[in-house]
Amino acid sequence: MPNRYRPGDAELSEREAELIARRDAVLGASYRLQYRKPVHFVRGEGMWLYDPDDRPYLDFYNNVPSLGHCHPEVNAAMAEQAARLNANTRYLEPKLVEYAERLTSTFPPELDRVVFTCTGSESNDLALRIARLASGGEGVIVTSYAYHGTSAAVAAVSPNLGAAVNLSPYARIARLPGPAGVSDADASGFFEAEVRAAIADLQRRGIGVAALLFDSIFSSDGVWIDPPGFIAGAVEAVREAGGLVISDEVQPGFGRTGAHMWGFERHGIVPDLVTLGKPMGNGFPIGGVVGRRSPMEKFGNTARYSNTFAGNTVGIAAADAVLTILQRDCILESVLAASALLQAGLERIASETPGIRAIRNAGLFFGVDIGLDSDSAHQRRGRALDVVNLMRDDGVLISTTSANEDTLKIRPPLICQEEHVDLFLRSLRKALVEASS
């Protein structure tokens, strides 16, 4: 986690220093605080987070509260359900079934079954179990810097976690065309060749192919999402080899791309399994796996998946409220409008201010490459982290992504409006100037 607090990096108030000391004395060493100078929040509302002194911070980073922090309608739905009953899926509960019907209706008709989980990590873990049982293979193909979660199984297919986390011997890496410098015209053929090479190696070693697992916005790889449809040939190659196609929609799902409810739709494919998480409950932990009937039934009839909290009544109430608001308030249209404003503003800044090398996005998920062409990788990374932390000091929150962590990760809540875009752009322009001086 490059964008993190390290002791001595920043001057802290007595209040924050004491709290950090107490954290260090009781929490496990794997915890990290974000930003060089940690942020301390006591409440949130919509696009804003507030510190103990009531200073507002504009949130252009958190895709978990997809409808904004502490959405009153979602909160009310959770509170009402919690006051009445919180139970698991082993009891008859009409709202569980009603939400499942509503959720699957947003997918292509081939994807008509859902199993609920609590997190995106659990969703990807379960999807791998289903794929391995349904295919008879073990091998999993992922992209170069993919991140798919924290369980032992999905951490082992998450190259993004770094060298200290060993990859599974059943994992294979496929490079994306964008980071490899491949043109859009050759992108599809390049990625298909990468996946076919992985398939051939898995088959030669007797491992077989269970799945191609990809985040359909390729967020950890640096938001290398174009050209639309470049993954189609790879998808067919995996199916020819008997594997399943898993689209990780934890980050791009629920309207993040604006043009579609689900990121895989942008590529014109229909996966076998789709994994859901973060934005599903606007911060309440709920996730799921949506899939085709055949692999879901084969798994369910021969294996067992029991999760006490998955699909609990409070989680379903939160998720149902989120879906209602997304559809009723035409959020996807708002995403496209805000995305267009943000893209135009970023392009304007790039033409006027040195320090932006490229801009990529789908809806309200942007990757902005920072640094000059003449900079070293180390310099680009340092400049990107400087920009992020200068903006944090200015009261605007973003972070970084990509293999070199020199890409700004910009993903505001979906309720972002023109005034929020304007504030963000002013802060970014100012930070770019300061970082280059």
Secondary structure, DSSP 8 states (H G I E B T S, - for coil): --SB--TTSS---HHHHHHHHHHHHHS-TT---BSSS----SEEEBTEEE-TT--EEEESS--SSTT-BT-HHHHHHHHHHHHH----TTS--HHHHHHHHHHHTTS-TTEEEEEEESSHHHHHHHHHHHHHHHHS--EEEEETT----SSHHHHTT-GGG-TTS---TTEEEE--TTTTT--HHHHHHHHHHHHHHHHHHHHHTT--EEEEEEETT-TTTTS---STTTTHHHHHHHHHTT-EEEEE-TTTTTTTTSS-SSGGGGGT---SEEEE-GGGGTTS--EEEEEEHHHHHHHHHHS----SSTT-HHHHHHHHHHHHHHHHTTHHHHHHHHHHHHHHHHHHHHHHSTTEEEEEEETTEEEEEES-TTS-HHHHHHHHHHHHHHHHHTTEE-EEESTTS-EEEE---TT--HHHHHHHHHHHHHHHHHHH-
